[in-house]
């Protein structure tokens, strides 16, 4: 058991805040699940796949996430695993059963003395109505983004002035008005309009 614990610790030290590594390792050691750290995916931060007679259930988490985003995503997917072990396909993937399991996994970390207050507040605000993805929780995503390793080079779109030109995915845009939860932005080259999340990471472009 100690050898497995030490092996997990050596790897997870690169991805998870030190104070919470043991929580994640205990989940790995005590459950029959395959855990993989994978290259970044633009459509998801992590996923869970049930096993079969030939393969164990599998959890994957994007390896480029900041430590707190990695931890929360891993717990999100473990909640899927636990829910599936209890109910199989008899319940909704993000139904009340999953929300209950996710809350149970979150509580030991968010009330830990070293957990960032702003992330705790965001999770407490949403804990009774957890989103299917942390990406769809704007307040949580905003607070998690502050810990991204590359934030020195970027700004959140919502933080730059209206009318600014900015770079996103190697294209230059003009920032327009807020439309409900997204900003109406115009790509300079094509004049096409796009609705862009306020928490998109952008770089100011020179006109």
C-alpha positions in Angstrom: 0.0 0.0 0.0 2.8 2.4 0.9 4.6 1.8 -2.4 1.4 2.6 -4.3 0.8 5.7 -2.1 4.4 7.0 -2.7 4.1 6.4 -6.5 0.9 8.4 -6.7 2.3 11.1 -4.5 5.4 11.5 -6.7 3.2 12.1 -9.8 0.4 14.2 -8.2 2.8 16.6 -6.6 3.2 18.2 -10.0 -0.6 18.7 -10.4 -2.4 19.0 -7.0 -1.8 21.4 -4.1 0.3 19.5 -1.5 -2.4 19.9 1.3 -4.9 17.8 -0.7 -2.8 15.2 -2.4 -3.6 12.5 0.3 -7.3 13.0 -0.3 -7.0 12.2 -4.0 -4.5 9.4 -3.4 -7.0 7.7 -0.9 -9.6 7.8 -3.6 -7.2 6.2 -6.1 -6.0 3.5 -3.7 -9.4 2.5 -2.4 -11.2 2.3 -5.7 -10.7 0.1 -8.8 -10.4 2.8 -11.3 -7.8 3.7 -14.0 -6.7 7.4 -13.6 -5.0 9.1 -16.5 -3.5 12.6 -16.9 -3.9 13.5 -20.6 -3.0 16.3 -23.0 -5.3 19.4 -23.1 -8.7 19.0 -24.7 -10.6 22.1 -25.8 -14.0 20.5 -25.2 -13.6 19.2 -21.7 -11.4 19.3 -18.6 -11.9 15.7 -17.7 -14.2 12.7 -18.2 -15.3 9.4 -16.8 -15.9 6.2 -18.7 -17.5 3.1 -17.2 -15.5 -0.2 -17.4 -16.5 -3.5 -18.9 -15.4 -7.1 -18.4 -12.0 -6.3 -20.0 -11.2 -2.9 -18.7 -11.5 -0.9 -15.4 -13.5 2.3 -15.3 -11.4 5.2 -16.4 -11.1 8.8 -15.2 -9.0 11.3 -17.3 -8.0 14.9 -16.3 -6.3 17.5 -18.6 -2.7 17.9 -17.5 -2.5 21.6 -18.2 -5.0 22.6 -15.5 -3.8 24.7 -12.6 -3.6 22.8 -9.3 -7.0 23.8 -7.9 -8.8 23.3 -11.3 -7.1 19.8 -11.5 -8.2 18.9 -8.0 -11.8 20.0 -8.5 -12.0 18.3 -11.9 -10.7 15.1 -10.5 -13.3 15.1 -7.7 -16.0 15.9 -10.3 -15.0 12.8 -12.2 -14.7 10.6 -9.1 -18.2 11.6 -8.2 -19.3 10.2 -11.6 -17.4 7.0 -10.8 -19.0 6.6 -7.4 -22.4 7.4 -8.7 -22.0 4.8 -11.5 -20.8 2.2 -9.0 -24.0 2.7 -6.9 -26.6 3.2 -9.6 -25.1 2.2 -13.0 -27.1 3.8 -15.8 -30.3 4.1 -13.7 -29.8 7.8 -12.9 -29.0 11.0 -14.8 -25.2 11.7 -15.2 -25.5 15.0 -13.4 -28.6 14.3 -11.4 -29.3 14.6 -7.7 -27.3 11.4 -7.0 -24.1 12.8 -8.7 -24.6 16.2 -7.0 -24.8 14.5 -3.6 -21.6 12.5 -4.2 -19.7 15.6 -5.5 -20.7 17.6 -2.4 -19.4 14.9 -0.1 -16.1 14.9 -2.0 -15.8 18.7 -2.0 -16.5 19.4 1.7 -13.1 18.1 3.1 -11.2 20.3 0.7 -13.2 23.6 0.7 -13.3 23.8 4.5 -9.6 23.0 4.8 -7.6 25.9 6.4 -5.4 26.3 3.4 -8.1 26.4 0.7 -8.3 29.7 -1.1 -11.1 31.8 0.3 -12.4 33.1 -3.1 -12.6 29.6 -4.6 -14.3 28.4 -1.4 -16.9 31.2 -1.7 -17.6 30.3 -5.3 -18.1 26.7 -4.5 -20.3 27.4 -1.5 -22.5 29.6 -3.7 -23.0 26.8 -6.2 -22.8 23.8 -4.0 -26.6 23.4 -3.8 -26.9 23.7 -7.5 -23.8 22.2 -8.9 -23.2 22.6 -12.7 -22.5 19.7 -15.0 -19.1 21.3 -15.6 -17.0 23.8 -13.8 -16.6 25.6 -17.1 -20.3 26.5 -17.0 -20.0 28.0 -13.5 -18.8 31.5 -14.4 -18.0 32.6 -10.8 -16.0 29.4 -10.1 -14.2 29.6 -13.5 -13.2 33.2 -12.8 -11.7 32.4 -9.5 -9.9 29.3 -10.8 -8.4 31.2 -13.7 -6.5 33.4 -11.2 -4.3 30.4 -10.5 -3.6 29.6 -14.1 0.2 29.5 -14.8 -0.1 31.7 -17.9 -2.3 34.5 -16.5 0.6 36.9 -16.4 0.4 36.9 -20.2 -3.4 37.1 -20.5 -6.4 39.0 -19.3 -10.0 37.9 -18.9 -12.2 39.5 -21.7 -14.6 40.9 -19.1 -11.7 43.0 -17.6 -10.7 44.9 -20.7 -12.6 48.1 -21.9 -15.4 48.0 -24.4 -14.1 48.8 -27.9 -10.7 47.2 -27.2 -9.1 45.0 -29.8 -7.9 41.6 -28.5 -6.3 38.4 -29.6 -8.1 35.1 -29.2 -7.0 31.9 -30.9 -4.7 33.9 -33.2 -7.5 36.1 -34.5 -8.1 39.8 -33.7 -11.5 40.8 -32.4 -13.2 44.0 -31.3 -15.0 43.9 -28.0 -18.6 44.9 -28.2 -21.5 45.1 -25.7 -22.5 42.4 -23.2 -25.4 40.3 -24.4 -26.8 38.4 -21.4 -23.7 36.4 -20.3 -21.5 36.8 -23.3 -19.9 39.7 -25.2 -20.7 40.4 -28.8 -17.3 40.5 -30.5 -16.4 41.2 -34.1 -13.5 39.5 -35.9 -11.6 42.4 -37.5 -10.6 40.5 -40.7 -14.0 38.9 -41.6 -16.4 41.3 -39.8 -18.2 38.2 -38.4 -19.8 38.5 -35.0 -19.3 36.0 -32.2 -20.6 35.7 -28.7 -17.5 35.3 -26.4 -17.5 34.4 -22.7 -16.3 37.1 -20.4 -13.9 34.7 -18.8 -12.1 33.9 -22.1 -8.4 34.5 -21.7 -7.3 37.2 -24.3 -4.3 39.4 -25.1 -4.8 43.1 -25.9 -4.0 43.8 -29.6 -2.6 47.0 -30.9 -5.0 48.7 -33.3 
